[in-house]
């Protein structure tokens, strides 16, 4: 294991360089756009490295509750993928069309989407959550 800089620190440094130092100096709009896209990709990868384990554990726990399972293997991703396929089959079979199971599935899917947006587009997520809060008032 490496000390410092960590992989996450390196990724953040390159993204910062692309955003703050390189992109503003580019006069070619196409190259500037590509530099900003590259910085965004690096930011997504950094957030995924930072958040993915905790998010996968939380998703597996929600799926365990929904499916009355006790998956706790070391391969989080495989557990989540398998249980998601199982939940999808239940949804397709109409088992989540109404009632308490429907509400629990809806809450799980909503939380899963929020967690995915925390990685891929946190600014959009913040905007949607703000609008939702404004509409609730």
C-alpha positions in Angstrom: 0.0 0.0 0.0 1.3 3.4 -0.9 1.5 6.2 1.6 1.0 9.7 0.2 -0.2 10.7 -2.3 -3.0 8.2 -2.3 -4.8 7.2 -5.5 -7.7 9.5 -4.5 -5.3 12.4 -3.9 -3.7 11.9 -7.3 -7.0 11.8 -9.1 -8.2 14.9 -7.3 -4.9 16.7 -8.2 -5.2 15.9 -11.9 -8.9 16.9 -12.0 -8.1 20.2 -10.2 -5.3 20.8 -12.7 -7.6 20.2 -15.7 -10.4 22.3 -14.3 -8.5 25.2 -12.8 -5.3 25.5 -14.8 -5.5 23.8 -18.2 -9.1 24.4 -19.3 -9.1 28.2 -18.8 -6.0 28.5 -21.0 -7.4 26.6 -24.0 -8.7 28.8 -26.8 -10.0 25.9 -28.9 -13.6 25.3 -27.6 -13.4 21.6 -28.5 -10.2 21.0 -26.5 -11.5 23.0 -23.6 -14.7 20.9 -23.5 -12.7 17.7 -23.7 -10.5 18.9 -20.8 -13.6 19.7 -18.7 -15.1 16.3 -19.5 -11.9 14.5 -18.5 -11.9 16.5 -15.2 -15.5 15.5 -14.6 -14.7 11.8 -15.3 -11.8 12.0 -12.8 -14.2 13.6 -10.2 -16.7 10.8 -10.7 -14.0 8.1 -10.3 -12.8 9.9 -7.1 -16.3 10.0 -5.6 -16.8 6.3 -6.5 -13.6 5.3 -4.8 -14.6 7.3 -1.8 -18.2 6.2 -1.5 -18.7 2.8 -3.3 -18.0 0.4 -0.4 -20.3 2.2 2.1 -23.0 2.5 -0.6 -22.8 -1.1 -1.6 -23.0 -2.2 2.1 -26.1 0.0 2.6 -27.7 -1.3 -0.6 -27.0 -4.9 0.3 -28.6 -4.3 3.7 -31.7 -2.8 2.1 -32.0 -5.7 -0.3 -31.5 -8.2 2.6 -34.5 -6.6 4.3 -36.6 -6.5 1.2 -35.9 -10.1 0.2 -35.7 -11.5 3.7 -32.2 -12.7 3.1 -29.0 -12.6 5.1 -26.3 -12.1 2.4 -23.1 -11.1 4.1 -20.4 -12.5 1.8 -17.2 -10.8 1.1 -18.2 -10.0 -2.5 -20.5 -7.0 -1.9 -20.9 -6.3 -5.6 -21.9 -9.9 -6.5 -24.4 -10.0 -3.6 -26.0 -6.7 -4.7 -26.1 -7.7 -8.3 -27.7 -11.1 -7.5 -30.3 -9.6 -5.1 -31.1 -6.8 -7.6 -31.8 -9.4 -10.3 -34.1 -11.2 -7.8 -35.9 -8.0 -6.8 -36.3 -7.2 -10.5 -38.0 -10.5 -11.1 -40.4 -9.9 -8.2 -41.2 -6.4 -9.7 -41.8 -7.9 -13.2 -44.0 -10.6 -11.6 -46.2 -7.8 -10.2 -45.3 -8.5 -6.5 -44.4 -4.9 -5.9 -47.5 -3.3 -7.5 -49.1 -2.3 -4.2 -49.0 -2.5 -0.5 -46.2 -2.4 2.0 -43.8 -4.3 -0.3 -44.4 -1.7 -3.0 -43.6 1.1 -0.6 -40.4 -0.6 0.6 -39.3 -1.2 -2.9 -40.0 2.4 -3.9 -38.0 3.6 -0.9 -35.1 1.3 -1.8 -35.0 2.4 -5.4 -35.2 6.1 -4.5 -32.3 5.7 -2.0 -30.3 3.7 -4.6 -30.8 6.5 -7.2 -29.8 9.1 -4.6 -26.6 7.2 -3.9 -25.8 6.8 -7.6 -26.3 10.5 -8.1 -24.0 11.3 -5.1 -21.3 9.7 -7.3 -22.2 10.7 -10.8 -23.8 14.1 -10.4 -24.0 15.5 -6.9 -24.8 19.1 -8.1 -27.9 17.8 -9.9 -28.9 15.8 -6.8 -28.5 18.9 -4.6 -30.7 20.9 -7.0 -33.4 18.2 -7.1 -33.4 17.8 -3.3 -33.7 21.6 -2.9 -36.6 21.8 -5.4 -38.3 18.9 -3.6 -37.9 20.6 -0.2 -39.2 23.9 -1.7 -42.3 22.1 -3.1 -42.9 20.4 0.3 -43.2 23.7 2.1 
